[in-house]
Amino acid sequence: MQTEAYLNELIGPYMLGVLISLAIGLILGLEREYDKIKDEAGFAGIRTFPIVTLLGFVLGNLTEAFSLWLPIVGFGSLILFLGIGQVIKSRVEVALGVTTNLALITAFVLGLMVSEELYRDSVATAVIVVTLLSLKTTFRTIIKNITHQELFAFIKFVILALLILPFLPNINYGANDLLNPFEIGSIVVIVSFLNFIGYFLVKFVGSRKGILLTAILGGLISSTAVTWDYAARSKENRNLSREYSAGIIIASAIMFPRLALLATIFNSEIINYLIFPLTLLTLICLIPSILLIKKGAQKADTEIDLGNPLDILNALSFAVIYVIILYAVHYGNMYFGESGLYYSALIAGLADTTAITISMAKFGLDGNALQLSTLVIIASTLSNTLVKLVITFFRGSKATGRWVGYIFGALIVVGTLYIAILGW
């Protein structure tokens, strides 16, 4: 606000509004002009948009001197003018879209916002609009490559997140009030969203872009899936065993920051306890994997079959697993104390680390249990690492099994020592 006050004093509020309106119009007009040059179509560009934005600003400023109807009439006239132009051009068989017309209407409204001194809001809106306009080619490319299954998965996700979740009761049920339909639904939506984003990152960024890039992006979804796929590929192409080994290790390294993010979503304070051990375990994976990578490594087909981006049955299965682990953690702690939590973590980690991480993050909401929750999460990652090590030995080449064995072995030893030192 100090900057705005200084500029108001320097050039006056009217000229400040003119400059901001002009800047907004130029931003929108520049993008439309560039798009017009590429497509050789359109009628509004770098001159028209600033004029429309300034028109909105000027009419907005004249309301006090004349009438509130002035911007309303101006807005209606603009829409009428654009509509007539659309009809005329359609009769001469010119292929037209309505994007530029809508952008011009938006420019007029942004000018009105500036007249009300909504400077930051109008500029932020203009940036969002120009971003959407400039991403036309990107959006078209993505849509052309989306399958019917992926589109249906997106629709299911929207239904799940916006139509089902808000109507779930936010009330505790069951023994010890451990079941809350809204919380369970929220967890399913959050995990599904992370998997959804990771799936499309692999599809549009990681596919056929190299073993390591696909490993990084695949690790966002499932490091176990990457391990399963890369281990088999290393046996098929033994010359690439070093690269596939690095891919398996890097995908596993991604697991640690992913779990840290997931735990923080449900318990913001637990990150203070997780940051050191998970960073240490990440570095144990990353540093040796970098040494495994050869310069100019050959590229190979790195397509990973990650299945359906949003399988409702899998989502419901995760909810069931989460509830089971929730009760296992509760009763394990009740009857066996801390050791019961570790048993639950070791068993849960054999299948998946996500559910136990969320359970322990929520368990750690009691400030006195943060350290214990952290150690249990680490124990589950070590259990999951052991599973991936066994997969590599049985499905991968001997070289891959050896290299991954060294790194994962060190990971398990360091993690176990960390738990032993802080836990007992």
N, C-alpha and C positions, 0 to 999 in steps of 0.2 A: 504493500500500500504506500510506502514511502516513495518508491519509484514513480508510481502513478501521480502522487501529490506533487512531486518535483516536475514531472512533465506537464501536468495541468498548469502549474505556475509558469513554466517556461514558454509554452506555446498555446496554452489555453485549452479548455476541455473540448471545444468544437474541433479544432485542428487535430487534437490527439485522436478523437474519434474518426476523423477523416483518414488519418494515416493508418490506423488499425483496420478500418474498413477496406482501404486500398490494399493493404497487405494481405488480408483474407481473400479478396477478390483475385489478386495476382496469384496466390497459391493455387486456388481452384482453377483459374483460367490457364495457368501454365500447364497443368496436368491435362486439361481438356484440349489445349492447343496441340500438345504432343500427341495425344490420342487421335486428334483430327488429321494430323500429318500422316500418321501411320495408316489409318483406315481410309483416308481421302474422303471423309464424310463429316457431317456435323456442321453447325452453323455458329456456334459460340466458342470463343476462345479467350485469349489473353487480354483482349480489350473489352469484350462484352461482360465478363464476370465482374471485373472491378466496377464497371458502370452500374450494374444491377445492385451490387453490395452498397455502393455509395448512395444509390437511389433509396434503398431501404433505410440507410442511416439518416439521410436528409429528411425523408418523410417522417421518420420517428421523432426527429428533433422539432418538426413543425407542428406536432400535435398540440402542444401547449398554446401556441399562438393562433392556431386555427381550430382544428377539430380532431377528435379521436378517430373519426371516420376516414381521415386522410390516408393513413397506412393501410386501413382495411380496403378502401377503394383501390389504392395502388397495388395491393397484393392480388385483389380480384382481377384487376386489369392485366397484370402480368400473366396470371393463369389463363385468362381469356386469350391473350396474345399468343401464348405458347400453344394453346389448343388449336387456334385457327391456323397457325403455322404448321402444326402437325397434320391437320386435315389437308391443307394445300399440297404439302410435300407427299403425302400418301397417294394423292390423285395422280401425281406425275410418276408414280411407281418408284419412289426413292425409298430404299430400305432404311428405316429409322428405328432407333430405340428411344426410350423415354428417359434414359439416364441423364442426358444433358439437360433436359427440361426440369427434371427433379433437382439437379444440381443448381440450376439458376434460381429456382424457387427457394432452395436452401440458402443460397447466397443472399437473397433479399431478406430472409428472416434473420440471418446472421448480422446484416446491417442494422436491422431493428434492435437486435440484442446489444450491439455496440452503442446505439443511441441511448440505451438504458444503463450504460456504463458497465455492462457485463463483459468486460474486456477479456478476462482469462477464460471464461466459459465459452465465449464465441470463438476465440482462437483455438482452444482445445477441440471444440466441435469441428472446426474447419480442418484441423489436422486429421481427425478421425475420418471425415468425409473424403479428403484427398487420398488418404491411405486406401480406403475401399475402392475409390476410382482407379487408382494406379495398379491395384492387384487384379484387374480384370483378366489379364492373360494367365496369371498364376491360378486364379480360380477356375478358369476354363480348362487348363491343363489337368488340374486335380480332378475336376468333375468327369473329364473324359476317361480318366484312369480308375475311377471308382466303379467297383462291381455292384451288381444288384444286391449281393449278400452284404456288402459293406454299407450300402445306403440303408438297407433294412435294419442293420445293426445300429446305425446312427439314429434312426427313427425310434427304435426300441429304447435306446439310451435316453433320448429326450422324454419319452413317455415315463420311463423309470424315474428320471431326475425331477421332472416338472409336474407330472400328473399323478404319480403314485406317492413319492416320498413326502410331499407337503401334507398329505392327508393321513399319514400314519400317526397313530396316537403317541404322544410324547409322555407316556406313563409307564412306570415300572410294574412288572408283573413277575409271577413265579416265585420260587424259593429264593429267599434273601433279596428279593427285588432286583435280580440280576438281568432280567429281560426287559429291554426297552425297545419296542418296535421301531420308533423313529431313529434311535441311535444305531440299531443294527442296519436299518435301511440306509442311513447316512454313510456308514462304513462301506456297504456294498457299492453305493454310488461313487464314493471317492476312489476306491480301489479300481472299479470299472473304468472311471475316467482316466486314471493314470495308465491303465493298460491300453485304453483306447488311443490316447495320445502316443504312447510308445509304439503301438502297432502301426500307426500311420507315419511316424518318423522312420520306422524301418522300411515301410513300403515306398515312401517318396524320397527319402534321403539315403537310406542305407543299402537298398537293393542294388546289387552288382557294383557297389562303390568300394569294394575292398573288404578283405576279411576283418580287419581291425575296426573299421567304421561300423560295419554291421554288428560286430561283437559289442561295441559300445552301446548302440541303439537297441540291440536285442536284449542287452542286460537290463534295460529299463523295464522290460516286460518279464523276462524269466531267464536268469543266468543258467538255470538247469536245462532249459530248452536249447540254449546255445551250446552248452556242454554236450548234450546228447547228440546234437547235429554235427558239431565240429569234431568230436571224437571219432565218429564214423568216417567223416571226410578225411581225416588224417591217415586212416588205414587205407583208404582208397587211393590217396596221393601222398605217399610217404615223403616225397621231396618237400612238401609243404608242412611237414609235422611241426617245425619250429613256429611257423606263422599261426597254425591252428592252435598250438599250445598257448601262444600269446593271446589269441582271441578268447580262449576259454578263461584264462586268468584275468584278462581285462573285464570280461563280462561279469565275472565274480566280484571284481573290485567295484563295479558300479552298484552292486547289491548294497554295499555299506552306506554310501550317501543316500541311496534310495530309501533305505529303512530309517535313516536318521530323519529324512524329510517327513516320512510317514508318521514316525513317532512324535515329531514336533507338532504336527497338525492336531494331534489329540492331547498333547501335553507339552506346552511350550517350554517348561522348565527342564525337561529331561535332556534337552540338547546340551546343556552345560555338563552333564555327566557322560553323554555319548560322544562328544566331539573328540576327545583325546583317543579313546580306544578304537573307535571306528576310523579315525584318520590314520592311526598307526597300522591297522589291518589293511586299509586301502593302499597305503604306501608299500607295504610288504608285497602286495600284488602288483602294483604299478611299476615299481622300479625294476624288478627282475624281468617283467614282461617287455619293457622297453629294450632291455639288453638282448632279448630273444629276437627282436625284429631286425631283419636284415635290410640294408639299404637296397632299394630297387627290388623289393620282394615281388614275386610274380602275383598276378591277380588271378583269382579263381571265381567260379560261380559260387556266390555266397548267399544264395536265397535260402532263407530259413522258413520252414513251415510253422507259422505261429497260430494257425487255426483261425477260428472265427474271432473277429475283434471284440465281439460282445455276445458271448454265449450265455443266455439267461440261466440255463441249467448249471453252468459253471459258477455263475454269480450266486445262485441259490445254494449251491454246494459250499461255496466259500462262507456264506452266512451260517450254514449248519456247522462247519468246521470252527468258525469263530465262537459260536455259542458253546460248543463242546469244550473248546480250549478255555473259554471264560469260566465255565464250571470247574474244569480241571485245575485251573490256577487257583480258584477260590477254595475248593476243597483240599487241594494239595497243600496249600498254605495252612489251612485249618487243622488238618490231621498230621501232616508231616513237617510243617514249618517251612523253612527256606529250602530244604532238600526236596520237598514236594514240587516246588516251583521249577527247580532245575530238571527234575524228571519230566515234567510237562514240557519244558522247553526242548529237551533232547528228543522227545517223541514227536512233537510238533514240527521241529526242524527237519525231520526226515522227509516230510511232505512239502512244507511251505513255511517261510519265515514271516510272511506278512501278517497272518492272523495272530500269532503269538506276540509279534511286535506291537500291534495295536492293543492287545489285551494287557500287556505289561505297561505300556504307556499310560493307559487308563488306570491300571493298578497303582502306578506311581503318582497319581494325583494326590495321594496322601504324601505329603512332603517327606515323611520319614522313610518312605520306601523307594525313593528315587535311585539310590545306589544299588539296591537289590534288583530293581527292575532293569537297570542297565546291564548288570551281570547276567541276568536271565536272558535278555535279548542277545547278548554276545554268545551265550551258550547255544542258543538256537541257530545262530549263524555258523558256529563250528560244527554242529550236527549236520547242517545242510551242506557245508563244505566237504564233510566226509562222504556224503552221498555222491557229490559230484566227482570226488576223487575215485570212488569205486566205479562209477560210470566210465570215467576216462580209462581206467586200467582194463576194463573188460571190452570196451567198444573201440578204443583208440589204438594207434600204433605204439610200439614199445617206446619209441623216442618221446612221443607225446605223454605217455604214462609216466615216464621218468621225469621229464621237465615239470609237468603239472604236479607230480608227486613231491618234488623238492619244495615247490612254492607252497602248495596246500599243506604239506607236512609242517613247514615253518609257521604257517598261519595258525594251524591247530595248536602247536606247541606254545606260541606266544600268547594266543587267546586263553589257553588253559592256565598258563602262568599268571596272566593278569587276573583271571577269576580267583585263582588260588590265593594270590597275595592280598587282594581286596576283600575277598569273601570269607576268608577264615583267619 
